Amino acid sequence: MKKLMAFDVDGTLLFDRKVEPESEAAIHRWQDAGHLAVCNTGKSIYATQVAFENYDINFDYYVLYTGAVVCDANYEILFKKTLDLEVVTEVIDHLSTLEGINVYATTLDHDYQVYSGIGGYSNILPAFSPMDRSEVENHEYVGIPMWIPDPTQRAEILAWILDNYSDRLDCHRNLEFLDIVPKGSDKGLGLKWLVENHLGGEQVETYTLGDSWNDLGMHAIADHAASFTYSPAEVQQATEYVVDKAYEFIDRALTDGE
């Protein structure tokens, strides 16, 4: 049976904007064996291209924006959801009154910073263009990532978002970020759409590899899931395996069933 492995990016393959050579080589071994490699991340199309531009890693499919968009190997869009513009403007207007937070907005072709209450940038979202508030209504958005280093403030903002907009959007935790995405979007639902709709009729054994809370959705639908020794306890408890390195799980999966 063909196997499919879905890989998170930040904290799984990418550390300080670098991919370990051993993990890059293991992905090659996985694909050379005839299996599918899927990038499953909260990143946008643009941010994912930036993340892997210096590496010889070419995924077969991409589940992006925490499941809101699915692309083929050439980043051609197979499935997408977008946010209600009214919600986008309301959320940005509120968040832009707060200190200690950076607010971004992601479209299908670029990432923008709409508010900076911190200064600097995070390695999770290092490349973006500034956008003036007056320009916000001129675009269609898939996500609103927020960099919120303080965990107490992050929890407060998450609660505010869910209290006011849970019927119109989803919001996922990822390390120091919160990611607002269209309602009904998570990594598991995006991966499920890929397997059942685009790959429909083809039997595949699914593996997932991810370190953080926003990976729980894809771990829940996998035949075999792995987190890391540094993952939150909640994430470790949700996976069949807990590993030190990405390439450990890839090599284990390659021999699984032999």
KOLMARBA-873422 format. One record per atom (N, C-alpha, C): residue number from 0; chain; x, y, z. Coordinates in pm, whole numbers, plus 50000, padded with zeros to 5 digits. Layout:
BEGIN
     n   chain       u       v       w
   NUM       A       X       Y       Z
...
This chain:
BEGIN
     n   chain       u       v       w
     0       A   50084   49880   50000
     0       A   50000   50000   50000
     0       A   50088   50125   50000
     1       A   50047   50223   49920
     1       A   50120   50350   49919
     1       A   50103   50420   50053
     2       A   50207   50488   50094
     2       A   50203   50563   50220
     2       A   50209   50712   50192
     3       A   50149   50788   50282
     3       A   50150   50934   50274
     3       A   50192   50988   50410
     4       A   50291   51075   50411
     4       A   50330   51139   50535
     4       A   50310   51289   50524
     5       A   50237   51344   50622
     5       A   50214   51488   50630
     5       A   50308   51548   50733
     6       A   50384   51648   50689
     6       A   50486   51710   50772
     6       A   50446   51852   50812
     7       A   50447   51880   50940
     7       A   50446   52018   50987
     7       A   50580   52080   50947
     8       A   50590   52212   50956
     8       A   50715   52280   50917
     8       A   50790   52334   51038
     9       A   50742   52444   51096
     9       A   50814   52508   51207
     9       A   50815   52418   51330
    10       A   50934   52389   51380
    10       A   50947   52305   51498
    10       A   50944   52157   51466
    11       A   50927   52123   51339
    11       A   50929   51983   51294
    11       A   51041   51961   51193
    12       A   51036   52035   51083
    12       A   51144   52030   50984
    12       A   51232   52154   50990
    13       A   51176   52266   51028
    13       A   51246   52395   51020
    13       A   51276   52447   51160
    14       A   51405   52474   51184
    14       A   51451   52529   51311
    14       A   51542   52647   51281
    15       A   51506   52765   51333
    15       A   51583   52886   51302
    15       A   51602   52901   51151
    16       A   51495   52871   51077
    16       A   51490   52885   50931
    16       A   51582   52787   50859
    17       A   51621   52678   50926
    17       A   51709   52578   50866
    17       A   51650   52439   50879
    18       A   51671   52357   50775
    18       A   51630   52217   50775
    18       A   51754   52131   50795
    19       A   51747   52036   50887
    19       A   51861   51947   50908
    19       A   51885   51861   50783
    20       A   52010   51846   50742
    20       A   52040   51764   50623
    20       A   51985   51622   50634
    21       A   51987   51566   50756
    21       A   51937   51430   50774
    21       A   51787   51419   50744
    22       A   51713   51523   50779
    22       A   51569   51521   50751
    22       A   51542   51541   50602
    23       A   51620   51629   50539
    23       A   51606   51649   50394
    23       A   51633   51518   50320
    24       A   51739   51447   50360
    24       A   51773   51320   50295
    24       A   51665   51215   50321
    25       A   51608   51215   50440
    25       A   51504   51117   50473
    25       A   51378   51139   50391
    26       A   51343   51265   50365
    26       A   51228   51294   50279
    26       A   51254   51242   50138
    27       A   51377   51257   50090
    27       A   51412   51203   49958
    27       A   51396   51051   49956
    28       A   51441   50983   50063
    28       A   51427   50837   50070
    28       A   51279   50798   50068
    29       A   51199   50874   50138
    29       A   51055   50848   50144
    29       A   50991   50857   50005
    30       A   51023   50962   49933
    30       A   50965   50980   49800
    30       A   51025   50882   49699
    31       A   51153   50852   49712
    31       A   51217   50756   49622
    31       A   51156   50617   49637
    32       A   51100   50589   49755
    32       A   51035   50460   49779
    32       A   50893   50457   49721
    33       A   50850   50568   49661
    33       A   50719   50574   49597
    33       A   50607   50628   49683
    34       A   50643   50686   49797
    34       A   50543   50738   49889
    34       A   50523   50889   49870
    35       A   50411   50939   49920
    35       A   50376   51080   49906
    35       A   50421   51160   50028
    36       A   50481   51276   50002
    36       A   50521   51369   50108
    36       A   50434   51493   50097
    37       A   50365   51526   50206
    37       A   50273   51640   50208
    37       A   50320   51740   50312
    38       A   50333   51863   50271
    38       A   50364   51972   50363
    38       A   50232   52020   50424
    39       A   50219   52012   50556
    39       A   50094   52049   50623
    39       A   50127   52153   50729
    40       A   50099   52280   50700
    40       A   50150   52390   50781
    40       A   50049   52503   50794
    41       A   50071   52587   50893
    41       A   49993   52709   50904
    41       A   50043   52818   50812
    42       A   50157   52796   50750
    42       A   50216   52897   50663
    42       A   50132   52918   50537
    43       A   50150   53035   50477
    43       A   50086   53067   50350
    43       A   50165   53007   50235
    44       A   50113   53021   50113
    44       A   50188   52980   49994
    44       A   50322   53053   49990
    45       A   50317   53184   50005
    45       A   50439   53266   49997
    45       A   50539   53226   50105
    46       A   50494   53213   50229
    46       A   50585   53181   50339
    46       A   50645   53042   50324
    47       A   50569   52948   50271
    47       A   50621   52813   50250
    47       A   50728   52813   50141
    48       A   50705   52887   50035
    48       A   50806   52898   49929
    48       A   50935   52960   49984
    49       A   50922   53062   50067
    49       A   51039   53126   50128
    49       A   51112   53027   50219
    50       A   51038   52950   50296
    50       A   51097   52857   50392
    50       A   51185   52752   50326
    51       A   51145   52704   50207
    51       A   51217   52594   50144
    51       A   51297   52636   50021
    52       A   51311   52766   49998
    52       A   51376   52812   49875
    52       A   51522   52770   49863
    53       A   51589   52744   49974
    53       A   51730   52705   49970
    53       A   51750   52555   49987
    54       A   51644   52478   49974
    54       A   51653   52333   49996
    54       A   51595   52255   49878
    55       A   51649   52137   49858
    55       A   51601   52049   49752
    55       A   51489   51961   49808
    56       A   51383   52025   49851
    56       A   51266   51955   49904
    56       A   51145   51997   49822
    57       A   51086   51900   49754
    57       A   50971   51926   49668
    57       A   50857   51833   49709
    58       A   50764   51886   49784
    58       A   50653   51805   49832
    58       A   50557   51771   49718
    59       A   50486   51660   49735
    59       A   50388   51619   49635
    59       A   50260   51702   49645
    60       A   50227   51742   49767
    60       A   50110   51828   49791
    60       A   50139   51920   49908
    61       A   50060   52027   49915
    61       A   50072   52124   50024
    61       A   49935   52150   50084
    62       A   49923   52130   50214
    62       A   49805   52171   50290
    62       A   49849   52292   50370
    63       A   49798   52410   50334
    63       A   49852   52536   50385
    63       A   49747   52617   50461
    64       A   49793   52724   50525
    64       A   49703   52811   50602
    64       A   49619   52729   50700
    65       A   49683   52633   50768
    65       A   49616   52546   50865
    65       A   49492   52480   50804
    66       A   49509   52428   50684
    66       A   49404   52349   50620
    66       A   49307   52425   50532
    67       A   49321   52557   50522
    67       A   49225   52634   50442
    67       A   49252   52626   50292
    68       A   49374   52588   50255
    68       A   49412   52580   50113
    68       A   49490   52451   50090
    69       A   49460   52383   49980
    69       A   49535   52264   49938
    69       A   49589   52289   49798
    70       A   49718   52262   49779
    70       A   49784   52284   49649
    70       A   49852   52157   49602
    71       A   49876   52152   49470
    71       A   49955   52042   49416
    71       A   50104   52074   49429
    72       A   50188   51993   49368
    72       A   50333   52009   49382
    72       A   50384   52141   49328
    73       A   50309   52203   49238
    73       A   50349   52331   49177
    73       A   50278   52451   49239
    74       A   50218   52430   49354
    74       A   50143   52536   49425
    74       A   50019   52581   49349
    75       A   49970   52497   49258
    75       A   49842   52525   49195
    75       A   49731   52488   49293
    76       A   49636   52578   49312
    76       A   49535   52561   49416
    76       A   49430   52458   49374
    77       A   49410   52358   49460
    77       A   49309   52255   49438
    77       A   49182   52282   49518
    78       A   49199   52350   49630
    78       A   49088   52376   49723
    78       A   49123   52500   49804
    79       A   49023   52584   49831
    79       A   49052   52702   49914
    79       A   48927   52749   49987
    80       A   48950   52812   50101
    80       A   48849   52887   50175
    80       A   48908   53023   50205
    81       A   48824   53125   50214
    81       A   48873   53259   50248
    81       A   48789   53318   50361
    82       A   48844   53421   50424
    82       A   48777   53486   50535
    82       A   48680   53594   50488
    83       A   48575   53614   50564
    83       A   48481   53724   50542
    83       A   48555   53855   50566
    84       A   48554   53945   50468
    84       A   48629   54070   50479
    84       A   48582   54155   50597
    85       A   48454   54151   50628
    85       A   48403   54227   50742
    85       A   48467   54179   50872
    86       A   48481   54048   50886
    86       A   48545   53993   51005
    86       A   48692   54033   51009
    87       A   48759   54026   50896
    87       A   48901   54065   50889
    87       A   48920   54207   50939
    88       A   48842   54299   50890
    88       A   48860   54440   50928
    88       A   48827   54463   51075
    89       A   48723   54398   51125
    89       A   48687   54415   51266
    89       A   48797   54362   51357
    90       A   48849   54244   51326
    90       A   48953   54184   51409
    90       A   49081   54267   51404
    91       A   49121   54309   51286
    91       A   49243   54390   51273
    91       A   49228   54522   51347
    92       A   49113   54585   51337
    92       A   49093   54713   51406
    92       A   49105   54697   51557
    93       A   49053   54588   51611
    93       A   49064   54567   51756
    93       A   49208   54534   51796
    94       A   49268   54440   51726
    94       A   49403   54396   51763
    94       A   49505   54508   51750
    95       A   49480   54600   51659
    95       A   49575   54709   51635
    95       A   49575   54814   51747
    96       A   49491   54795   51846
    96       A   49492   54885   51963
    96       A   49577   54829   52076
    97       A   49631   54708   52058
    97       A   49702   54640   52166
    97       A   49853   54654   52152
    98       A   49922   54653   52265
    98       A   50068   54650   52264
    98       A   50115   54505   52278
    99       A   50241   54480   52240
    99       A   50298   54348   52258
    99       A   50253   54244   52159
   100       A   50207   54288   52042
   100       A   50154   54196   51942
   100       A   50184   54250   51802
   101       A   50218   54161   51710
   101       A   50226   54195   51568
   101       A   50112   54123   51496
   102       A   50049   54193   51403
   102       A   49935   54136   51330
   102       A   49968   54132   51181
   103       A   49944   54017   51120
   103       A   49972   53997   50979
   103       A   49842   53958   50907
   104       A   49844   53967   50778
   104       A   49731   53923   50696
   104       A   49787   53851   50575
   105       A   49737   53730   50549
   105       A   49790   53650   50440
   105       A   49686   53634   50330
   106       A   49730   53659   50207
   106       A   49646   53639   50090
   106       A   49693   53513   50019
   107       A   49638   53486   49902
   107       A   49680   53369   49827
   107       A   49814   53388   49757
   108       A   49868   53509   49759
   108       A   49996   53529   49693
   108       A   50099   53609   49773
   109       A   50063   53659   49892
   109       A   50163   53734   49967
   109       A   50124   53742   50115
   110       A   50224   53780   50196
   110       A   50203   53802   50339
   110       A   50227   53949   50371
   111       A   50140   54005   50454
   111       A   50151   54147   50489
   111       A   50151   54164   50641
   112       A   50221   54268   50686
   112       A   50211   54308   50826
   112       A   50120   54431   50831
   113       A   50013   54420   50908
   113       A   49917   54531   50916
   113       A   49930   54610   51046
   114       A   50003   54553   51144
   114       A   50023   54626   51270
   114       A   50145   54570   51340
   115       A   50229   54658   51394
   115       A   50347   54617   51469
   115       A   50346   54681   51607
   116       A   50320   54600   51707
   116       A   50326   54646   51844
   116       A   50444   54590   51918
   117       A   50532   54521   51844
   117       A   50651   54460   51904
   117       A   50778   54517   51841
   118       A   50779   54522   51706
   118       A   50903   54552   51635
   118       A   50976   54422   51609
   119       A   51066   54423   51511
   119       A   51139   54302   51477
   119       A   51050   54203   51405
   120       A   51097   54077   51399
   120       A   51019   53974   51332
   120       A   51046   53840   51396
   121       A   50959   53744   51369
   121       A   50974   53608   51417
   121       A   51025   53520   51305
   122       A   51104   53417   51339
   122       A   51151   53323   51238
   122       A   51037   53244   51176
   123       A   50922   53239   51242
   123       A   50808   53168   51186
   123       A   50749   53245   51068
   124       A   50755   53379   51075
   124       A   50701   53460   50966
   124       A   50799   53575   50941
   125       A   50912   53544   50877
   125       A   51018   53645   50863
   125       A   51006   53736   50742
   126       A   50925   53698   50643
   126       A   50920   53773   50517
   126       A   50778   53825   50493
   127       A   50766   53957   50481
   127       A   50635   54017   50461
   127       A   50653   54159   50409
   128       A   50545   54216   50361
   128       A   50544   54356   50319
   128       A   50451   54434   50411
   129       A   50483   54559   50441
   129       A   50392   54639   50524
   129       A   50266   54674   50446
   130       A   50155   54680   50516
   130       A   50029   54721   50455
   130       A   49963   54826   50543
   131       A   49927   54938   50484
   131       A   49854   55041   50556
   131       A   49709   54997   50577
   132       A   49654   55038   50690
   132       A   49515   55001   50721
   132       A   49418   55038   50608
   133       A   49445   55146   50539
   133       A   49355   55191   50432
   133       A   49352   55094   50314
   134       A   49451   55005   50305
   134       A   49458   54911   50194
   134       A   49392   54777   50224
   135       A   49355   54754   50349
   135       A   49308   54622   50390
   135       A   49188   54575   50309
   136       A   49094   54664   50280
   136       A   48972   54625   50208
   136       A   48997   54587   50062
   137       A   49119   54604   50014
   137       A   49147   54580   49872
   137       A   49192   54437   49841
   138       A   49189   54349   49940
   138       A   49242   54214   49920
   138       A   49144   54109   49972
   139       A   49170   53984   49931
   139       A   49098   53868   49982
   139       A   49195   53791   50071
   140       A   49151   53752   50190
   140       A   49242   53695   50288
   140       A   49206   53551   50323
   141       A   49312   53475   50351
   141       A   49294   53339   50398
   141       A   49325   53330   50547
   142       A   49419   53410   50595
   142       A   49457   53400   50735
   142       A   49496   53533   50797
   143       A   49486   53537   50931
   143       A   49538   53649   51010
   143       A   49629   53590   51117
   144       A   49758   53578   51090
   144       A   49851   53532   51192
   144       A   49883   53645   51290
   145       A   49898   53610   51416
   145       A   49933   53707   51519
   145       A   50051   53655   51599
   146       A   50156   53734   51607
   146       A   50271   53698   51690
   146       A   50250   53762   51827
   147       A   50235   53677   51929
   147       A   50206   53724   52065
   147       A   50299   53650   52160
   148       A   50417   53702   52188
   148       A   50515   53629   52269
   148       A   50470   53598   52412
   149       A   50390   53686   52472
   149       A   50349   53665   52610
   149       A   50234   53564   52618
   150       A   50253   53451   52689
   150       A   50149   53347   52690
   150       A   50018   53389   52755
   151       A   50025   53478   52855
   151       A   49902   53525   52919
   151       A   49821   53610   52822
   152       A   49888   53702   52754
   152       A   49820   53785   52655
   152       A   49767   53699   52541
   153       A   49844   53598   52502
   153       A   49801   53509   52393
   153       A   49670   53439   52430
   154       A   49662   53391   52553
   154       A   49541   53324   52599
   154       A   49422   53420   52604
   155       A   49448   53544   52648
   155       A   49341   53645   52655
   155       A   49288   53679   52516
   156       A   49379   53694   52420
   156       A   49336   53728   52284
   156       A   49262   53611   52220
   157       A   49309   53489   52243
   157       A   49239   53372   52191
   157       A   49096   53367   52246
   158       A   49081   53393   52375
   158       A   48948   53392   52436
   158       A   48859   53500   52375
   159       A   48915   53619   52351
   159       A   48836   53727   52291
   159       A   48790   53690   52150
   160       A   48880   53632   52073
   160       A   48846   53592   51935
   160       A   48734   53489   51936
   161       A   48747   53387   52020
   161       A   48647   53280   52022
   161       A   48514   53329   52080
   162       A   48521   53417   52178
   162       A   48397   53470   52237
   162       A   48316   53550   52134
   163       A   48386   53619   52045
   163       A   48318   53710   51953
   163       A   48297   53656   51812
   164       A   48380   53559   51771
   164       A   48377   53520   51629
   164       A   48381   53369   51605
   165       A   48359   53289   51706
   165       A   48376   53144   51688
   165       A   48279   53085   51586
   166       A   48169   53155   51558
   166       A   48074   53106   51458
   166       A   48114   53145   51316
   167       A   48221   53225   51302
   167       A   48257   53276   51169
   167       A   48402   53245   51131
   168       A   48480   53194   51225
   168       A   48620   53164   51195
   168       A   48672   53060   51293
   169       A   48789   53007   51264
   169       A   48862   52921   51357
   169       A   48992   52990   51394
   170       A   49043   52960   51513
   170       A   49170   53017   51557
   170       A   49253   52908   51621
   171       A   49377   52892   51574
   171       A   49464   52783   51619
   171       A   49589   52836   51687
   172       A   49633   52765   51789
   172       A   49756   52798   51860
   172       A   49874   52731   51791
   173       A   49984   52804   51779
   173       A   50107   52749   51723
   173       A   50226   52823   51782
   174       A   50292   52759   51879
   174       A   50407   52820   51946
   174       A   50368   52959   51997
   175       A   50436   53065   51952
   175       A   50404   53201   52000
   175       A   50299   53270   51912
   176       A   50240   53196   51821
   176       A   50144   53254   51727
   176       A   50001   53205   51754
   177       A   49906   53289   51715
   177       A   49769   53247   51693
   177       A   49740   53267   51545
   178       A   49668   53173   51485
   178       A   49635   53182   51343
   178       A   49485   53179   51324
   179       A   49429   53290   51278
   179       A   49288   53295   51240
   179       A   49275   53245   51097
   180       A   49183   53152   51076
   180       A   49158   53095   50943
   180       A   49007   53081   50923
   181       A   48962   53054   50800
   181       A   48818   53040   50776
   181       A   48755   52929   50860
   182       A   48630   52945   50892
   182       A   48557   52846   50971
   182       A   48565   52709   50904
   183       A   48589   52606   50986
   183       A   48598   52470   50934
   183       A   48733   52437   50875
   184       A   48837   52510   50918
   184       A   48973   52484   50868
   184       A   49061   52434   50981
   185       A   49123   52321   50960
   185       A   49234   52276   51043
   185       A   49318   52179   50961
   186       A   49433   52144   51013
   186       A   49524   52060   50935
   186       A   49464   51924   50904
   187       A   49384   51873   50996
   187       A   49321   51744   50973
   187       A   49217   51747   50864
   188       A   49134   51851   50863
   188       A   49031   51862   50760
   188       A   49091   51885   50622
   189       A   49200   51964   50616
   189       A   49267   51985   50488
   189       A   49327   51857   50434
   190       A   49391   51780   50523
   190       A   49450   51653   50483
   190       A   49341   51554   50444
   191       A   49232   51554   50518
   191       A   49120   51464   50485
   191       A   49064   51495   50348
   192       A   49051   51625   50314
   192       A   49002   51661   50181
   192       A   49095   51608   50073
   193       A   49226   51622   50096
   193       A   49323   51575   49998
   193       A   49310   51425   49976
   194       A   49303   51349   50084
   194       A   49299   51203   50074
   194       A   49167   51155   50015
   195       A   49056   51209   50063
   195       A   48925   51157   50023
   195       A   48875   51214   49891
   196       A   48907   51339   49862
   196       A   48854   51402   49741
   196       A   48953   51397   49626
   197       A   49073   51445   49648
   197       A   49168   51451   49538
   197       A   49231   51315   49510
   198       A   49258   51239   49615
   198       A   49317   51106   49598
   198       A   49210   50998   49611
   199       A   49085   51035   49600
   199       A   48974   50943   49621
   199       A   48987   50815   49540
   200       A   48964   50703   49607
   200       A   48973   50575   49539
   200       A   49108   50509   49555
   201       A   49209   50587   49592
   201       A   49343   50530   49611
   201       A   49366   50505   49759
   202       A   49397   50382   49793
   202       A   49421   50349   49933
   202       A   49560   50396   49974
   203       A   49564   50476   50080
   203       A   49693   50521   50132
   203       A   49693   50505   50283
   204       A   49809   50468   50335
   204       A   49829   50463   50479
   204       A   49888   50597   50520
   205       A   49825   50664   50616
   205       A   49864   50801   50648
   205       A   49948   50809   50775
   206       A   50051   50892   50765
   206       A   50141   50921   50877
   206       A   50145   51073   50894
   207       A   50150   51119   51018
   207       A   50163   51263   51043
   207       A   50276   51288   51142
   208       A   50343   51401   51122
   208       A   50458   51437   51205
   208       A   50449   51586   51237
   209       A   50427   51618   51364
   209       A   50412   51759   51401
   209       A   50428   51780   51550
   210       A   50475   51899   51586
   210       A   50517   51923   51724
   210       A   50419   51999   51811
   211       A   50320   52068   51753
   211       A   50246   52166   51833
   211       A   50095   52142   51831
   212       A   50024   52233   51900
   212       A   49879   52216   51917
   212       A   49805   52218   51785
   213       A   49851   52298   51690
   213       A   49777   52305   51564
   213       A   49795   52181   51478
   214       A   49876   52086   51526
   214       A   49892   51958   51456
   214       A   49794   51852   51506
   215       A   49722   51882   51613
   215       A   49633   51781   51671
   215       A   49526   51734   51573
   216       A   49477   51824   51488
   216       A   49376   51785   51391
   216       A   49424   51679   51294
   217       A   49546   51696   51243
   217       A   49596   51596   51147
   217       A   49637   51468   51219
   218       A   49689   51480   51343
   218       A   49723   51360   51418
   218       A   49599   51274   51443
   219       A   49485   51339   51463
   219       A   49362   51266   51497
   219       A   49312   51178   51383
   220       A   49343   51214   51259
   220       A   49291   51135   51146
   220       A   49396   51040   51088
   221       A   49518   51042   51142
   221       A   49627   50962   51086
   221       A   49618   50817   51130
   222       A   49669   50729   51047
   222       A   49687   50590   51089
   222       A   49800   50581   51191
   223       A   49902   50663   51172
   223       A   50016   50665   51264
   223       A   50062   50809   51280
   224       A   50073   50857   51402
   224       A   50110   50996   51428
   224       A   50231   51002   51521
   225       A   50313   51105   51500
   225       A   50430   51125   51585
   225       A   50444   51271   51624
   226       A   50480   51293   51749
   226       A   50518   51425   51799
   226       A   50663   51416   51846
   227       A   50705   51513   51924
   227       A   50847   51519   51961
   227       A   50865   51524   52113
   228       A   50985   51494   52155
   228       A   51017   51496   52298
   228       A   51001   51635   52357
   229       A   51004   51739   52274
   229       A   50988   51876   52321
   229       A   50846   51929   52296
   230       A   50757   51846   52247
   230       A   50618   51888   52224
   230       A   50545   51904   52356
   231       A   50439   51988   52358
   231       A   50355   51995   52478
   231       A   50299   51858   52513
   232       A   50278   51833   52642
   232       A   50229   51703   52687
   232       A   50100   51663   52618
   233       A   50012   51759   52596
   233       A   49884   51733   52530
   233       A   49904   51677   52390
   234       A   50005   51725   52321
   234       A   50034   51679   52185
   234       A   50098   51540   52190
   235       A   50192   51521   52281
   235       A   50255   51389   52295
   235       A   50152   51281   52324
   236       A   50057   51312   52410
   236       A   49956   51213   52449
   236       A   49863   51176   52333
   237       A   49858   51261   52232
   237       A   49769   51237   52119
   237       A   49835   51158   52006
   238       A   49963   51125   52022
   238       A   50035   51058   51914
   238       A   50084   50919   51955
   239       A   50095   50834   51856
   239       A   50142   50697   51879
   239       A   50290   50694   51913
   240       A   50365   50784   51851
   240       A   50510   50789   51871
   240       A   50554   50926   51918
   241       A   50660   50929   51998
   241       A   50727   51053   52038
   241       A   50874   51036   52003
   242       A   50926   51123   51917
   242       A   51062   51106   51865
   242       A   51145   51230   51892
   243       A   51277   51214   51875
   243       A   51368   51328   51891
   243       A   51382   51406   51761
   244       A   51385   51334   51649
   244       A   51414   51397   51520
   244       A   51314   51350   51414
   245       A   51290   51436   51317
   245       A   51196   51402   51210
   245       A   51241   51277   51134
   246       A   51371   51269   51105
   246       A   51418   51157   51022
   246       A   51403   51023   51092
   247       A   51397   51022   51226
   247       A   51373   50896   51297
   247       A   51238   50837   51259
   248       A   51136   50922   51259
   248       A   51001   50874   51228
   248       A   50989   50837   51081
   249       A   51053   50913   50993
   249       A   51049   50880   50850
   249       A   51108   50742   50826
   250       A   51224   50716   50885
   250       A   51289   50586   50864
   250       A   51209   50473   50928
   251       A   51147   50500   51042
   251       A   51062   50399   51105
   251       A   50944   50366   51013
   252       A   50883   50470   50955
   252       A   50767   50450   50868
   252       A   50805   50376   50740
   253       A   50927   50398   50691
   253       A   50972   50330   50570
   253       A   50978   50179   50588
   254       A   51009   50134   50709
   254       A   51021   49990   50734
   254       A   50894   49933   50797
   255       A   50797   50018   50826
   255       A   50673   49974   50888
   255       A   50600   49878   50796
   256       A   50566   49761   50848
   256       A   50492   49663   50769
   256       A   50578   49567   50692
   257       A   50711   49588   50697
   257       A   50798   49497   50622
   257       A   50820   49368   50701
